Amino acid sequence: MEKAQLGRPRAFDADAALDKAMVVFWQQGYEGASLTDLTEAMGISRKSLYAAYGNKEDLFRKVLQRYTDGPASYVVDALKAATARETAVTFLAGSIRANTTPGWPAGCLGVQGALAAGETGKVAHDILVEWRALGQMHLRDRFLRAVREGDLPADADPEMLARYLMTIANGLAVQASGGATRQDLQRVANAALRNWPPV
């Protein structure tokens, strides 16, 4: 006797649809991305969106995780670098690549997703503030370790260095969204790294 099917299989590729939603949020921000924009880009109905991803906030959280694991995965590589300076170099280079990759929107989803948000976009604003703070915390922890290991001077300020790098990366993202080239951004990153504390 055949087992009864528990439900029809999804008629769409959930990961590919999530990538399409990521582009919509990246280009339009959380508040600017309507459910119509999202469902049209994803090629699904609202009913399918809710069934597969939950509401708009749930979808945004899933998109942000996909962005973290995909275009923003350079952060993990940077944290694994052998020295604090290599962490900084890898972090900024990865940010520049992610901000200027052909086929993806310019800039950073984590910066642009909710820069200007009204009341309906407050949830995304708060999610992204937390997301950026988490990245900064990981950098700070990496630099704390560098101080303990003697890779950074004993009087180095890991919190300030992490905020400095994050501020530069966020500025690079805004510049990229305004049309700055990869070469332009790399020159800025190189200038920023000239202020890195000597060992």
C-alpha positions in Angstrom: 0.0 0.0 0.0 1.4 3.4 -1.0 2.0 6.0 1.7 -0.3 9.0 1.4 1.5 12.2 0.5 1.6 14.8 3.3 1.5 17.7 0.9 2.3 18.8 -2.5 6.0 19.6 -3.1 6.8 23.3 -3.7 6.6 24.3 -7.3 9.5 26.7 -7.0 13.2 26.8 -6.0 13.1 28.3 -2.5 16.8 29.3 -2.5 16.6 30.9 -5.9 13.4 32.8 -4.8 15.2 33.9 -1.7 18.1 35.3 -3.9 15.5 37.3 -5.9 14.0 38.7 -2.7 17.5 39.6 -1.5 18.0 41.7 -4.7 14.6 43.5 -4.1 15.4 44.4 -0.5 18.9 45.3 -1.5 17.8 47.7 -4.2 14.6 49.1 -2.6 15.3 48.8 1.2 12.8 47.1 3.5 10.2 49.7 3.5 10.4 50.3 -0.3 10.0 46.6 -1.1 6.3 45.9 -1.4 4.8 42.4 -1.2 3.9 42.8 -4.8 7.5 43.7 -5.8 8.7 40.7 -3.8 6.2 38.1 -5.1 6.7 39.3 -8.7 10.5 39.0 -8.4 10.3 35.7 -6.7 7.7 34.3 -9.2 5.3 33.2 -6.4 2.0 34.1 -5.0 1.5 35.8 -1.6 0.1 32.6 -0.3 3.3 30.7 -1.3 5.4 33.5 0.2 3.7 33.2 3.6 3.7 29.4 3.5 7.4 29.2 2.7 8.9 32.2 4.5 6.4 33.7 6.9 5.6 37.4 6.8 7.7 40.2 5.3 9.8 40.6 8.5 10.5 36.8 8.5 11.4 36.9 4.9 13.8 39.8 5.5 15.5 37.9 8.3 15.9 34.9 6.0 17.3 37.2 3.2 19.7 38.8 5.7 21.0 35.4 6.7 21.4 34.4 3.1 23.3 37.7 2.5 25.5 37.0 5.5 26.3 33.5 4.2 26.8 34.7 0.6 27.9 38.2 -0.4 29.0 39.1 3.1 30.8 35.8 3.9 34.1 37.7 3.6 33.6 38.7 7.3 34.2 35.1 8.3 37.3 34.9 6.1 38.6 38.1 7.6 38.2 36.9 11.2 40.3 33.8 10.4 43.2 35.9 9.1 46.6 35.2 10.8 47.1 38.8 12.0 45.0 41.8 13.0 46.2 43.8 10.0 45.4 40.9 7.6 41.9 40.8 9.2 41.5 44.5 8.5 42.8 44.2 4.9 40.7 41.1 4.2 37.6 42.8 5.7 37.9 46.0 3.6 38.8 44.1 0.4 35.8 41.8 0.9 33.5 44.7 1.6 34.7 46.4 -1.7 34.1 43.1 -3.7 30.7 42.6 -2.2 29.7 46.3 -2.9 30.8 46.2 -6.5 30.1 42.6 -7.8 28.6 42.6 -11.3 25.2 41.1 -11.3 24.4 42.3 -7.7 23.2 45.7 -6.6 25.9 48.2 -5.7 26.5 48.9 -2.0 25.6 46.8 1.0 22.2 45.3 1.9 23.1 45.6 5.6 23.7 49.4 5.2 21.1 50.4 2.7 18.3 48.1 3.8 16.9 50.6 6.3 18.9 53.8 6.3 15.8 55.9 5.8 12.8 54.2 7.4 9.5 55.3 8.6 7.4 53.6 11.2 6.8 50.5 9.0 10.5 50.1 8.4 11.5 50.4 12.0 11.7 46.6 12.4 14.2 46.3 9.6 16.2 49.3 11.0 16.5 47.5 14.3 17.4 44.2 12.7 20.2 45.8 10.7 21.5 47.8 13.7 21.8 44.5 15.6 23.4 42.8 12.5 26.0 45.5 12.1 26.7 45.6 15.9 27.3 41.8 15.8 29.9 42.2 13.0 31.6 44.9 15.0 31.6 42.7 18.1 33.3 39.9 16.2 36.0 42.3 14.9 36.5 43.7 18.4 36.9 40.2 19.8 39.4 39.4 17.1 41.4 42.5 18.0 41.2 41.7 21.7 42.9 38.4 20.9 45.5 40.2 18.8 46.4 42.5 21.8 46.7 39.4 24.1 49.0 37.7 21.5 51.2 40.8 21.0 50.0 41.2 17.4 48.6 44.6 18.3 50.3 47.0 20.8 49.2 46.7 24.4 47.6 50.1 24.4 45.6 49.4 21.2 41.8 50.0 21.6 40.0 46.9 20.0 36.6 48.5 20.3 37.7 51.7 18.5 39.6 49.7 15.8 36.4 47.6 15.2 34.3 50.7 15.0 36.8 52.4 12.7 36.8 49.4 10.3 33.0 49.2 10.3 32.7 52.9 9.7 35.0 52.7 6.7 33.2 49.7 5.3 29.8 51.4 5.7 31.2 54.5 4.0 32.5 52.3 1.2 29.1 50.8 0.7 27.4 54.2 0.5 30.1 55.4 -2.0 29.6 52.2 -4.1 25.8 52.8 -4.2 26.6 56.2 -5.6 28.7 54.8 -8.4 32.2 54.7 -7.1 34.4 52.1 -8.8 36.2 49.2 -7.2 39.5 51.0 -7.8 38.2 54.2 -6.2 37.1 52.3 -3.1 40.4 50.4 -2.8 42.3 53.7 -2.8 40.1 54.8 0.2 40.7 51.5 2.0 44.4 51.8 1.4 44.4 55.3 2.9 42.4 54.1 5.9 44.8 51.3 6.5 47.7 53.7 6.7 46.4 54.6 10.2 46.6 51.0 11.4 48.6 50.7 14.6 52.1 49.4 14.1 53.0 46.2 16.0 
